[in-house]
């Protein structure tokens, strides 16, 4: 077999191993799903009545933002699992096997992508229950979900690189929370970025999370009548794809290099 076939075969093996791990520890998936459900109920029923949007209910506006919040939250599982395996010496065992180094990371991120499918399905059902609806064609709706999953896969490589740089679950959890909360809340996930004050508005409008949220809203027909003023939000689908590809180009080799360094020490 050539190098790519070896990586893919080893990656499938690691994916199955991680899937079994999640099956034995369902709290990993539960934590990533329960928090966004709480946010749906909180924002839809507590704050939703105080937020008015022209031509659109707030609940329909909210759900695409919750999808992306779920992605960011679930991506932390990639990093947490890697730090646990590193701390328990699992990587040392992998090093003794004839396995491609990148296969471990490919298997972990693919497994988490499959987990994101479950998370998004659950969130879609919750959204339908609270009044969210898709107003575009089936093709556009499918493209919306595929775009979310592509960004989810790319973002999991970011958390993988951060985890391999930090190496301990406790430190990773602290740093991941400190980064993910501003990343989500300084965006258009819950409110229109144009309503934020000057400096915060600029940050939100150029935030990759805002771009993906806006792209999902457009593909699901939940964007409303208000047109965004920032260039990335005006071209949200294309810019979202650009961000996802750029993240993969930067963080796949970086995470692989950090993994090789981690197992060599």
C-alpha positions in Angstrom: 0.0 0.0 0.0 1.1 3.6 -0.6 1.5 6.2 2.2 -2.0 7.6 1.7 -3.7 4.2 1.9 -1.7 3.4 5.1 -2.9 6.6 6.7 -6.5 6.0 5.7 -6.4 2.4 6.9 -4.8 3.3 10.2 -7.2 6.2 10.5 -10.2 3.9 10.2 -8.8 1.7 13.0 -8.3 4.7 15.3 -11.8 6.0 14.4 -13.3 2.7 15.5 -11.3 2.7 18.7 -12.5 6.3 19.5 -16.1 5.5 18.7 -16.0 2.6 21.1 -14.5 4.9 23.7 -17.4 7.4 23.3 -19.9 4.5 23.5 -18.4 3.5 26.8 -18.3 7.1 28.0 -21.5 8.8 26.6 -21.1 11.7 28.9 -18.5 13.1 26.4 -21.3 13.4 23.8 -23.9 14.4 26.3 -21.9 17.4 27.6 -21.5 18.7 24.0 -25.3 18.4 23.3 -26.8 19.4 26.7 -25.2 22.9 26.9 -26.5 24.1 23.5 -30.0 22.7 24.4 -29.9 24.8 27.5 -28.9 27.9 25.5 -31.8 27.2 23.0 -34.3 27.1 25.8 -32.8 30.1 27.6 -32.5 32.4 24.6 -35.7 31.2 22.9 -38.0 31.5 25.9 -36.3 34.0 28.3 -34.5 36.5 26.0 -36.3 35.8 22.7 -39.3 37.9 23.6 -37.1 41.0 24.1 -35.2 40.7 20.8 -37.1 41.8 17.7 -36.0 41.1 14.1 -37.6 42.4 11.0 -39.5 39.7 9.0 -38.2 36.8 11.1 -38.8 35.2 14.5 -35.9 35.2 16.9 -36.1 31.4 17.3 -35.4 30.9 13.6 -32.6 33.4 13.7 -31.1 31.7 16.8 -30.9 28.0 15.8 -28.1 28.4 13.1 -26.0 30.2 15.8 -26.7 27.3 18.2 -25.5 24.9 15.5 -22.1 26.6 15.3 -21.9 26.9 19.1 -22.4 23.1 19.3 -19.6 22.7 16.8 -17.2 24.8 18.8 -18.2 23.0 22.0 -17.9 19.5 20.5 -14.5 20.3 19.0 -13.1 20.6 22.6 -13.7 16.9 22.9 -11.0 16.3 20.3 -8.5 18.1 22.4 -9.6 16.7 25.7 -9.4 13.1 24.4 -5.9 13.7 23.0 -4.7 15.1 26.3 -6.1 12.1 28.1 -4.5 9.6 25.8 -1.2 11.5 26.1 -1.4 11.5 29.9 -2.3 7.8 30.1 0.6 6.8 27.8 -1.7 5.6 24.9 0.5 7.4 22.4 3.5 5.5 23.6 1.7 2.3 22.7 0.8 3.6 19.3 4.5 4.5 18.7 5.4 0.8 19.0 3.0 -0.1 16.2 3.7 0.2 12.5 1.2 3.1 12.3 1.4 6.4 10.4 1.7 9.3 12.9 -1.0 11.4 11.3 -3.4 8.4 11.4 -4.0 9.0 15.1 -5.1 12.5 14.5 -7.1 11.6 11.4 -9.0 8.9 13.3 -9.7 11.3 16.2 -11.0 14.1 14.1 -13.1 11.8 11.8 -14.6 10.2 14.9 -15.5 13.7 16.3 -17.0 14.6 12.9 -19.3 11.6 13.2 -20.1 12.8 16.7 -20.9 16.2 15.3 -23.5 14.6 13.0 -25.3 13.3 16.0 -25.1 16.6 17.8 -26.4 18.6 14.8 -29.3 16.1 14.3 -30.3 16.5 18.0 -30.0 20.3 17.8 -32.1 20.3 14.6 -34.8 18.3 16.3 -34.8 20.6 19.3 -34.9 23.6 16.9 -37.9 22.2 15.1 -39.6 21.7 18.4 -39.2 25.3 19.4 -40.3 26.7 16.0 -37.3 26.7 13.7 -38.0 26.0 10.1 -36.0 25.7 6.8 -37.3 28.0 4.1 -35.0 27.1 1.3 -34.8 24.1 -1.1 -33.7 20.7 0.0 -30.4 21.1 -1.8 -29.6 24.3 -0.1 -30.5 22.8 3.3 -28.2 19.8 2.7 -25.4 22.2 1.7 -26.0 24.1 4.9 -25.5 21.0 7.0 -22.5 20.0 5.0 -20.9 23.4 5.4 -21.4 23.1 9.2 -19.8 19.7 9.3 -16.9 20.8 7.1 -16.2 23.7 9.5 -16.6 21.4 12.4 -14.0 19.0 11.0 -11.6 21.9 10.3 -12.0 23.4 13.8 -11.3 20.0 15.5 -7.8 20.3 14.1 -7.4 23.6 15.9 -8.3 22.0 19.2 -6.0 19.0 18.4 -3.1 21.3 17.9 -3.8 23.3 21.0 -4.2 20.1 23.1 -0.9 18.7 21.9 0.8 22.0 22.7 -0.6 22.1 26.3 -0.6 18.3 26.9 -2.7 18.2 30.1 -6.5 17.9 30.3 -6.9 20.5 33.1 -4.9 23.2 31.3 -6.6 22.4 28.0 -10.1 22.7 29.4 -9.3 26.1 31.0 -7.7 27.5 27.8 -10.4 26.1 25.6 -13.2 27.7 27.7 -11.4 31.0 27.7 -11.1 31.0 23.9 -14.4 29.4 22.9 -16.7 31.6 25.0 -15.5 34.9 23.5 -15.3 33.3 20.0 -19.0 32.4 20.2 -20.4 35.4 22.1 -18.4 38.0 20.1 -20.2 36.9 17.0 -23.6 37.1 15.4 -24.6 33.7 16.9 -27.2 35.3 19.3 -27.6 38.9 18.2 -27.0 40.9 15.1 -23.3 41.9 15.0 -24.4 45.3 13.6 -25.9 46.2 17.0 -22.7 45.8 18.9 -20.6 48.9 19.8 -17.8 50.0 17.4 -14.7 47.8 18.3 -16.8 44.8 19.2 -18.8 45.1 16.0 -15.6 45.0 13.9 -14.4 41.9 15.8 -17.8 40.1 15.4 -18.1 40.9 11.7 -14.7 39.4 10.9 -15.0 36.5 13.3 -15.0 33.2 11.4 -17.9 32.0 13.7 -20.0 34.9 12.4 -19.3 34.0 8.8 -20.3 30.4 9.3 -23.4 31.4 11.2 -24.4 33.8 8.5 -23.8 31.2 5.8 -26.0 28.7 7.6 -28.7 31.3 8.0 -28.6 32.0 4.3 -28.7 28.3 3.3 -31.5 27.6 5.7 -33.5 30.7 4.8 -33.2 32.2 8.3 -31.2 35.4 7.5 -34.2 37.8 7.7 -34.6 41.1 5.9 -31.6 42.9 7.4 -28.5 42.8 5.1 -25.1 42.7 6.7 -22.7 45.5 6.0 -19.4 43.7 6.5 -17.8 42.1 3.4 -17.3 38.7 5.0 -20.9 38.4 6.0 -22.0 39.6 2.5 -20.1 36.6 1.0 -20.7 34.3 3.9 -20.7 30.9 2.1 -17.6 31.5 0.1 -15.7 33.0 3.0 -16.8 30.2 5.3 -15.3 27.7 2.9 -12.2 29.8 2.7 -11.8 29.8 6.5 -12.3 26.0 6.7 -9.7 25.3 4.0 -7.3 27.8 5.6 -7.7 26.2 9.0 -6.9 22.8 7.6 -3.9 24.0 5.6 -2.4 25.6 8.7 -3.4 23.2 11.5 -3.2 19.7 10.0 0.6 19.9 9.5 1.0 21.8 12.8 -1.0 19.2 14.8 0.9 16.4 13.1 4.3 18.0 14.0 3.2 18.6 17.6 2.0 14.9 17.8 5.4 13.7 16.6 7.1 15.9 19.1 4.8 14.7 21.9 5.4 11.0 21.2 9.2 11.4 20.8 9.7 12.7 24.4 
